[in-house]
Amino acid sequence: MRKVDRIVILTGAGISAESGLGTFRDEGGLWAQHRIEDVATPEAFVRNPDLVHQFYNARRAQAADAGSNAAHVALARLQSEFPGDVILVTQNVDGLHEMAGAAAIHMHGELSRALCATCEHRWDAPLSMETGATCPACAAPTARPDIVWFGEMPYHLDQIVEALQTCDLFAAIGTSGQVYPAAGFVEEARMAGAATIELNLRDSDMSHAFEDHITGLASVTVPKWVDQVLAGR
Ligand code: OAD
């Protein structure tokens, strides 16, 4: 195996599935139960903020009851024990990486944070957000979940692209590869000469772009893979 100093890991909803949080596109997933255009766009929030808050309040309550699983714990161990850099980028809006002790870049925002649609001030979200709640900074009644909706720009992209361009191992865990720009990260890492590995329950839309694949439940495959990386294999 080539020498690895800098690892970038992208996680998706599949890593939190065994913690009881539903994924988006698996059978019976969130996008089978709710229309994206009703709950996850800026237009939806203008049209029916009650419905959008209801959707994210339910997600926040579920996430608050969930615990991190063996896959989150293994990535936290990798971050603390690997002698080089381990940059963890997540599309997930839950806090399960942090609960396990890892530091993650939340490119799609976080359920635990609120954002003022008027002045962009951010603060800790209450468990239940209500339509018309005011911003603590500017007092506008425009508090919204700090979640990146469809049609909005993901967060921290400069930092993520820089990490991808300088990594020598890229791993994607539990993500379907259906949402850009995250689905394009593997190509970016490959162009930088990085080794690429996908860990998923099944083939994804981006499987063809990875050199290596490990198939199975994240709670089983991720701890084993972390052991291999730490052993330099
Ligand atoms: P998806 O629901 O699209 O995909 C979940 C992936 O996890 C699938 O590829 C599954 O095969 C895999 N999976 C499920 N259970 C697993 C397990 N126990 N172990 C390993 N893999 C498992 O979720 P994401 O790819 O995260 O964005 O979706 C990306 C974005 O689309 C989300 O961040 C969200 C959504 O719309 C926004 O809301 C902006």
Boltz pocket constraint, residues with backbone or C-beta under 6 A from the ligand:
constraints:
  - pocket:
      binder: B
      contacts: [[A, 11], [A, 12], [A, 13], [A, 14], [A, 15], [A, 17], [A, 18], [A, 23], [A, 24], [A, 25], [A, 26], [A, 29], [A, 40], [A, 91], [A, 92], [A, 108], [A, 148], [A, 149], [A, 150], [A, 173], [A, 174], [A, 175], [A, 176], [A, 177], [A, 178], [A, 179], [A, 199], [A, 200], [A, 201], [A, 202], [A, 203], [A, 204], [A, 216], [A, 217], [A, 218], [A, 219]]
      max_distance: 6.0
